[in-house]
Amino acid sequence: MMSDVVNKAAWFAEKMHKGQLYDGQDYFLRHLKGVVAVMTDELGVTDPETIAIGYLHDVVEDTEVTLSVIEKLFGKVVADGVGLMTNHSSSYDVYVKAIKDSGNEKAIAGKLADATFNYRSCLIAGGKWLKHAPRYLGVIELLATKEQKKILLGR
């Protein structure tokens, strides 16, 4: 059974991303639910705030929603995680390193699940998308523990 914060985050993310597509499919159904599935099914995340961050991780970056709105609706812990997962840097590497250096385990789990989902999507899509796979693999290598790498990458 999902907690209130998780249900609210899923509803809010679906509403805010309405009309957005991911590989030609509904963004919420494809990407956000996929990221949360990696978090819960593979990484074993059960913490409601971390799962909420998984649903909300692209809301500030991809919509008009601000971090102050996220904080008002979901609290400071969720807003801090979403804030870390929002890329404000011109360098993807700097952005990912900032997440790692923050020590925020909720944001780290969120980014690790996001990178894993994106990595797998690149491999499945093939073609022009394959060039993006190394970027996401690098994030997994940077953020994952040895045990998580075994689970996520089979090694």
C-alpha positions in Angstrom: 0.0 0.0 0.0 1.4 3.4 -1.0 1.6 6.2 1.5 -0.2 9.5 1.1 3.0 11.3 0.0 3.7 8.7 -2.7 0.1 8.8 -4.0 0.1 12.6 -4.0 3.5 12.8 -5.7 2.4 10.3 -8.4 -0.8 12.2 -9.0 1.0 15.6 -9.1 3.7 14.3 -11.5 1.2 12.8 -13.8 -0.8 16.0 -13.9 2.3 18.2 -14.4 3.8 16.0 -17.2 0.4 15.6 -19.0 1.0 15.7 -22.7 4.8 15.1 -22.5 6.1 12.1 -24.3 9.1 9.8 -23.7 10.0 7.8 -26.8 6.6 8.5 -28.2 4.8 7.2 -25.0 3.2 9.0 -22.1 6.0 10.4 -20.0 4.4 9.5 -16.7 3.6 6.0 -17.6 6.9 5.3 -19.4 9.7 7.2 -17.6 8.5 8.1 -14.1 6.8 4.8 -13.4 9.9 3.1 -14.8 12.3 5.0 -12.5 10.1 4.3 -9.5 10.0 0.6 -10.5 13.8 0.5 -10.5 13.9 2.2 -7.1 11.4 -0.1 -5.5 11.8 -3.4 -7.3 15.6 -3.5 -7.8 17.1 -1.1 -5.3 14.6 -2.1 -2.5 13.6 1.5 -1.7 10.6 1.6 0.6 11.0 5.1 2.1 7.9 7.2 0.9 9.9 10.4 0.6 12.5 8.7 -1.7 9.8 7.2 -3.8 8.1 10.6 -4.0 11.4 12.1 -5.2 11.4 9.4 -7.9 8.0 10.6 -9.2 8.8 14.3 -8.9 12.5 14.3 -10.1 11.7 16.0 -13.5 8.9 18.3 -12.5 11.0 21.4 -11.8 13.3 20.8 -14.7 10.5 20.0 -17.3 7.5 22.2 -16.2 6.8 25.6 -14.7 6.6 24.1 -11.1 9.2 25.6 -8.7 11.0 24.1 -5.8 9.1 26.3 -3.4 5.9 24.7 -4.7 7.4 21.2 -4.2 8.4 22.2 -0.6 5.0 23.6 0.2 3.2 20.4 -1.1 5.7 17.7 -0.1 8.0 19.1 2.5 11.6 20.2 2.7 13.1 16.6 2.5 11.4 15.9 -0.8 12.1 19.4 -2.1 15.8 19.0 -1.3 16.0 15.7 -3.1 14.1 17.1 -6.2 16.4 20.2 -6.1 19.5 18.1 -6.2 18.0 16.0 -9.1 17.2 19.2 -11.1 20.1 20.0 -13.4 21.1 23.6 -13.0 24.6 23.1 -14.4 25.8 23.4 -18.0 27.9 20.3 -17.3 26.1 16.9 -16.8 29.2 15.6 -15.0 29.3 18.5 -12.5 25.5 18.0 -11.9 25.9 14.3 -11.1 29.0 14.8 -9.0 27.1 17.4 -6.9 24.4 14.8 -6.2 27.1 12.3 -5.1 28.9 14.9 -3.0 25.7 16.0 -1.3 25.5 12.7 0.5 21.7 12.9 0.2 20.9 9.2 0.0 17.3 9.9 -1.3 18.6 12.0 -4.3 21.4 9.5 -4.9 18.9 6.6 -5.1 16.7 8.7 -7.3 19.5 9.6 -9.7 20.8 6.0 -9.7 17.3 4.7 -10.7 16.9 7.5 -13.3 20.3 6.7 -14.9 19.5 3.0 -14.9 16.2 3.4 -16.6 17.7 5.8 -19.1 20.7 3.5 -19.8 18.4 0.5 -20.4 16.1 2.7 -22.6 19.1 3.7 -24.8 20.1 0.0 -25.2 16.6 -1.1 -26.1 16.0 1.8 -28.5 19.4 1.3 -30.2 20.3 3.4 -33.2 21.0 7.0 -32.5 20.2 6.5 -28.8 23.2 4.2 -28.2 25.5 7.2 -28.1 23.9 8.3 -24.8 24.3 5.0 -23.0 27.9 5.6 -21.8 26.8 8.8 -20.0 24.2 6.9 -18.0 26.5 4.0 -17.4 29.0 6.4 -16.0 26.4 7.7 -13.6 25.6 4.2 -12.4 29.4 3.5 -12.0 29.8 6.7 -9.9 26.7 6.3 -7.7 26.1 2.6 -7.2 27.6 0.4 -4.6 29.2 -2.8 -5.6 26.1 -4.7 -4.6 23.8 -2.3 -6.5 26.0 -2.7 -9.6 25.4 -6.5 -9.4 21.7 -5.9 -9.2 21.4 -3.2 -11.8 24.0 -4.3 -14.3 24.4 -8.0 -13.5 28.1 -7.6 -12.6 
